[in-house]
Amino acid sequence: MNASNLTCQFVRCIALIPGVVAASDGATDEQRRAAQIILEFVISFSVCFFGIFSNTVVIVVFVKQGFRDSTAISMTAVSLWDLVKCVAGFMQRLEGPVELVSSALAYSWTNVSLAVCNYLVSFSCYVTSVLAAYVAVERCLCVIIPLKVKWLLTPKVALASCISISIVVFGCFVVIFGIYDVHLMFDPHFNTTVAIIKYNSFSKDNVALFGYYNMSGTLWPMVSLVVIIISTVIISYKLKKAAEFRYRTKTITRSSMKTKTNPNLQVKDNPQSMEKTDKTQGISKRDQQVIKMLLVVIVFYMVNLFPRVGNYLAKFIVFDYYYLRRYNNLFSIIAYTVFVFDYVNGAVNVIIFYFMSSSFRETTRSLFGCRTNP
């Protein structure tokens, strides 16, 4: 397949995608192929390429800053798994460029990468979702007990927590890598030997493994989503309360200054009593900015988790809604869409950090030899 043929297929895909929505019992191979070209070979491939660069930058910047606090450690852990996700996604989607050289090689690449890279992307998403929940809880504690949190959440605690989460969550899914076997066989369509995947005896002898995988794949993101939502609500409420407190304090301070010049004026509120009743005011301005920045990151993860949780709930309920089963094509199309959300979520952190953190911005500019404004 040459470049002109691939371009023609891409144009045809625009007209074929609406037909997917109308499919009541699945989707055709042509519709799946249309979604694959647009969502996989164009959008996901481009986002993964950017994600490799962006996560590498984030990791290098935090390493250069020296991991002074728990935030740097937890976000470096998230970026490491996002990097794994984007590299695996990029490798899997090399089918598009490979197809320009050989359709048979691209077919083999698709089958092999499905058994390796596809699962690695999903498992990385599970780990990052739990790490995001950990970051949400960590920031929630920062606004609830700001005077004690630095004593509780030391860099060593953060490092141990991130390593434990990574090992436990990823370890829950490692066994799934063993359910396929790759076979080499002659394909008359390509007139050459190609690689295909089939369920092996291990998967057939352990049918309950699929139920375990579906349950775990639904449970981890769902619990993470609930934790993130609760923590986000608490953080937002506390930040709003702190902002109101600062506004009232400034108003009372101005009124007190006027009272000194005009003894007839009276101050009704006592800022000292308000200070005793509002612990949130113990958060420094720098910590508040960090919390707001991470809050944006958390919201991005929350938006990303909704389609993934919905897709895995459907897979858990409908047995045939999976690869190599009755709804293989429909599941593939939905999976393409979910992966777009995953990759975008895993690639945007560098943009959030750059525009919302002055220290990250300065380190990034110095990393690329840019002069910072005095």
C-alpha positions in Angstrom: 0.0 0.0 0.0 1.5 3.3 -1.1 1.0 6.8 0.4 -1.7 7.8 -2.2 -3.8 4.7 -1.4 -3.5 5.4 2.3 -4.6 9.0 1.7 -7.6 7.8 -0.3 -8.6 5.5 2.6 -8.3 8.4 5.0 -10.8 10.5 2.9 -13.2 7.6 2.7 -13.1 7.2 6.5 -14.8 10.5 7.1 -17.9 9.2 5.4 -17.8 5.8 7.1 -17.5 6.8 10.7 -21.2 7.9 11.1 -22.2 4.4 10.2 -20.5 3.1 13.3 -23.0 4.9 15.5 -25.9 3.2 13.8 -24.5 -0.3 14.3 -26.9 -2.1 16.7 -25.1 -5.4 17.1 -21.5 -4.5 16.3 -19.5 -2.9 13.5 -18.2 -4.0 10.1 -14.5 -4.5 9.3 -14.6 -1.5 7.0 -16.0 0.7 9.8 -13.4 -0.6 12.2 -10.7 0.1 9.7 -12.0 3.7 9.2 -11.9 4.4 12.9 -8.5 2.8 13.1 -7.0 5.1 10.5 -8.4 8.3 11.9 -8.2 7.6 15.6 -5.1 5.4 15.7 -2.8 6.2 12.9 -3.5 10.0 12.9 -4.6 11.2 16.3 -3.2 8.7 18.8 0.1 8.4 16.9 0.7 12.1 16.9 -0.3 12.5 20.6 1.9 9.6 21.6 4.9 11.1 19.8 4.3 14.4 21.7 3.7 12.5 24.9 7.1 10.8 24.7 8.8 14.2 24.4 6.6 16.0 27.1 7.0 13.3 29.7 10.7 13.1 29.2 10.9 16.9 29.8 8.8 16.6 33.0 11.0 13.8 34.3 14.3 15.7 33.5 13.0 18.9 35.0 12.0 17.3 38.3 15.3 15.4 38.5 17.2 18.6 37.9 15.2 20.3 40.6 16.3 17.6 43.1 13.0 16.2 44.4 12.7 18.8 47.2 9.2 17.7 48.1 6.7 14.9 47.8 4.9 16.6 44.9 7.9 16.2 42.7 8.3 12.6 43.5 4.6 11.6 42.9 4.4 13.6 39.7 7.7 12.0 38.5 6.2 8.6 39.1 3.1 9.6 37.1 5.2 10.9 34.3 7.3 7.7 34.2 4.2 5.6 33.7 2.8 8.1 31.2 6.0 7.8 29.3 5.7 4.0 29.3 2.1 4.4 28.1 3.1 6.8 25.2 6.1 4.7 24.1 4.0 1.5 24.0 1.2 3.4 22.2 3.6 4.8 19.7 5.2 1.4 19.0 1.7 -0.2 18.5 0.7 2.5 16.1 3.7 2.1 13.9 1.5 -0.1 11.9 0.5 2.9 9.9 4.0 3.8 8.7 4.9 0.1 8.3 1.9 -0.4 6.1 3.4 2.1 3.6 6.2 -0.4 3.1 4.4 -3.8 3.5 0.8 -4.7 4.2 1.8 -8.2 5.4 4.4 -6.8 7.8 1.8 -4.2 9.1 -0.7 -7.0 9.7 1.9 -9.0 11.7 2.9 -5.9 13.6 -0.7 -5.3 14.6 -1.2 -8.8 15.9 2.0 -8.9 17.9 1.6 -5.4 19.3 -1.9 -6.2 20.3 -0.7 -8.9 22.6 2.1 -6.8 24.1 1.8 -3.0 23.7 -2.0 -2.8 23.9 -2.1 -4.4 27.4 1.0 -2.4 28.5 -0.9 0.8 27.7 -4.0 -0.3 29.6 -2.0 -1.4 32.6 -0.1 1.9 32.7 -3.4 3.7 32.6 -4.5 1.7 35.7 -1.3 2.6 37.6 -1.5 6.3 36.7 -5.2 6.4 37.7 -4.3 5.1 41.2 -1.3 7.4 41.4 -3.6 10.3 40.5 -5.9 9.2 43.3 -2.9 9.2 45.7 -1.9 12.7 44.5 -5.5 13.8 45.1 -5.5 12.5 48.7 -2.1 14.0 49.3 -3.3 17.4 48.2 -6.5 17.0 50.1 -4.5 16.5 53.3 -2.5 19.6 52.5 -5.6 21.7 52.7 -7.1 19.9 55.7 -4.0 19.7 57.9 -1.5 22.1 56.3 0.6 22.5 59.4 1.2 18.7 59.8 1.2 17.4 56.2 4.9 18.2 55.6 5.7 16.1 58.6 3.5 13.2 57.5 4.1 13.3 53.7 7.9 13.3 53.6 9.8 12.6 50.3 10.6 9.1 51.6 6.9 8.4 52.3 5.9 9.6 48.9 8.6 7.5 47.2 7.6 4.4 49.1 3.9 5.0 48.3 4.5 5.5 44.6 6.7 2.4 44.3 4.1 0.3 46.3 1.2 1.5 44.2 3.2 0.7 41.0 4.1 -2.8 42.0 0.7 -3.8 43.4 -1.4 -2.4 40.6 0.8 -3.5 37.7 1.3 -6.8 39.4 -2.4 -7.5 39.4 -2.4 -7.6 35.6 0.9 -9.1 34.6 -0.7 -12.5 34.2 -2.8 -11.3 31.3 0.4 -11.1 29.1 0.3 -14.9 29.0 -3.2 -15.5 27.5 -2.1 -15.2 23.8 0.3 -17.2 21.7 1.9 -15.8 18.5 1.9 -18.2 15.5 3.6 -17.9 12.1 1.5 -19.2 9.2 1.1 -18.7 5.5 -1.7 -16.3 4.5 -2.9 -16.6 0.9 -4.3 -13.0 1.0 -0.8 -11.6 1.5 0.9 -14.5 -0.3 3.5 -14.7 2.5 4.0 -15.8 6.1 2.4 -13.6 8.7 2.2 -13.5 12.5 -1.2 -14.1 14.1 -2.4 -14.4 17.7 -4.6 -17.0 19.3 -5.8 -17.7 22.8 -3.5 -20.4 24.2 -4.2 -23.4 26.4 -3.4 -21.3 29.5 -6.3 -19.0 28.8 -8.7 -21.8 27.9 -7.8 -23.7 31.1 -8.3 -20.6 33.2 -11.6 -19.0 31.9 -12.1 -17.3 35.3 -9.0 -15.3 34.5 -11.0 -13.1 32.1 -13.6 -12.4 34.8 -10.8 -11.5 37.2 -9.2 -9.2 34.6 -12.5 -7.5 33.8 -13.3 -7.0 37.5 -9.9 -5.6 38.3 -9.9 -3.4 35.2 -13.2 -2.0 36.3 -12.5 -1.8 40.0 -9.2 0.0 40.0 -10.2 2.9 37.8 -13.7 3.2 39.4 -12.3 3.4 43.0 -9.7 5.9 41.8 -12.4 7.9 40.2 -14.5 8.0 43.4 -11.4 9.0 45.5 -10.5 11.7 43.0 -14.0 13.2 42.9 -14.3 13.2 46.7 -10.8 14.7 47.1 -11.4 17.3 44.4 -14.6 18.5 46.1 -12.9 18.8 49.4 -9.9 20.7 47.9 -12.2 23.1 46.0 -14.3 23.8 49.1 -11.2 24.4 51.2 -9.6 26.7 48.7 -12.8 28.7 48.3 -13.0 29.0 52.0 -9.4 30.1 52.3 -10.0 32.7 49.6 -13.0 34.1 51.4 -11.0 34.2 54.6 -8.3 36.2 53.0 -10.8 38.6 51.5 -12.5 39.2 54.9 -9.1 39.6 56.6 -8.0 42.3 54.1 -11.4 44.1 54.5 -11.1 44.1 58.3 -7.5 45.3 58.1 -8.5 48.2 56.0 -11.4 49.0 58.4 -8.9 48.9 61.3 -6.7 51.4 59.6 -9.6 53.7 59.1 -10.6 53.3 62.7 -7.3 54.7 63.9 -8.0 57.9 61.9 -11.7 58.0 62.8 -12.5 56.7 66.4 -16.3 56.7 65.7 -15.9 53.7 63.3 -16.2 50.2 64.8 -14.9 46.9 63.6 -17.5 44.2 64.1 -15.3 41.2 63.2 -12.2 40.2 65.0 -9.5 38.8 62.7 -7.8 37.0 65.5 -10.9 35.0 66.3 -11.3 34.2 62.6 -7.8 33.0 62.4 -8.5 30.5 65.2 -11.5 29.1 63.4 -10.0 28.7 59.9 -7.0 26.3 59.7 -6.9 26.6 55.9 -5.2 30.0 56.2 -2.1 28.1 57.3 -1.4 27.2 53.6 1.3 29.3 52.0 0.7 31.1 48.7 3.2 28.8 47.1 1.5 25.7 48.4 -1.9 27.0 47.2 -0.5 27.5 43.7 0.9 24.0 43.7 -2.5 22.7 44.9 -4.3 24.6 42.2 -1.9 23.2 39.5 -2.3 19.6 40.7 -6.0 20.2 40.9 -6.0 20.8 37.1 -4.0 17.7 36.6 -6.5 15.7 38.8 -9.5 17.1 36.8 -7.8 15.9 33.6 -7.5 12.4 35.0 -11.0 12.5 36.2 -12.3 13.4 32.7 -10.1 10.6 31.2 -11.4 8.0 33.6 -15.1 8.4 32.8 -14.9 6.8 29.3 -12.5 4.1 30.4 -14.7 3.1 33.4 -17.8 3.1 31.1 -16.1 0.9 28.5 -14.9 -1.6 31.1 -18.2 -1.8 32.8 -19.7 -2.7 29.4 -17.0 -5.3 28.9 -17.6 -6.7 32.4 -21.4 -7.1 31.7 -21.3 -8.3 28.1 -19.0 -11.3 27.6 -18.8 -11.0 23.8 -17.8 -7.4 24.0 -14.0 -8.0 23.6 -11.2 -8.7 21.2 -11.6 -11.9 19.0 -15.3 -12.2 20.0 -18.6 -11.3 18.5 -18.3 -7.6 19.1 -14.6 -7.4 18.2 -15.0 -4.6 15.8 -17.3 -2.5 18.0 -15.0 -3.0 21.0 -12.0 -2.0 18.9 -13.6 1.2 17.8 -14.6 2.2 21.4 -11.1 1.2 22.5 -9.5 3.5 19.9 -11.6 6.4 21.3 -10.7 5.5 25.0 -7.0 5.4 24.1 -7.2 8.9 22.6 -8.4 10.1 26.0 -5.6 8.2 27.7 -2.8 9.5 25.5 -4.1 13.1 25.6 -4.2 12.9 29.4 -0.7 11.4 29.5 0.8 14.1 27.3 -0.6 17.4 28.6 1.0 17.5 32.0 4.1 19.4 30.7 1.8 22.2 29.4 0.0 22.5 32.8 3.2 22.5 34.8 4.8 25.1 32.4 2.0 27.6 32.6 1.1 27.1 36.3 4.5 26.6 38.0 7.1 29.4 37.8 9.9 27.1 39.1 9.0 24.4 36.5 8.9 27.1 33.8 12.3 28.6 34.8 13.9 25.1 35.0 12.5 24.2 31.6 13.7 27.4 30.0 17.2 26.9 31.4 17.1 23.3 30.2 16.6 24.4 26.6 19.1 27.3 26.9 16.4 30.0 27.0 17.0 33.2 29.0 14.6 33.9 31.8 13.1 37.4 32.3 14.8 39.2 35.2 
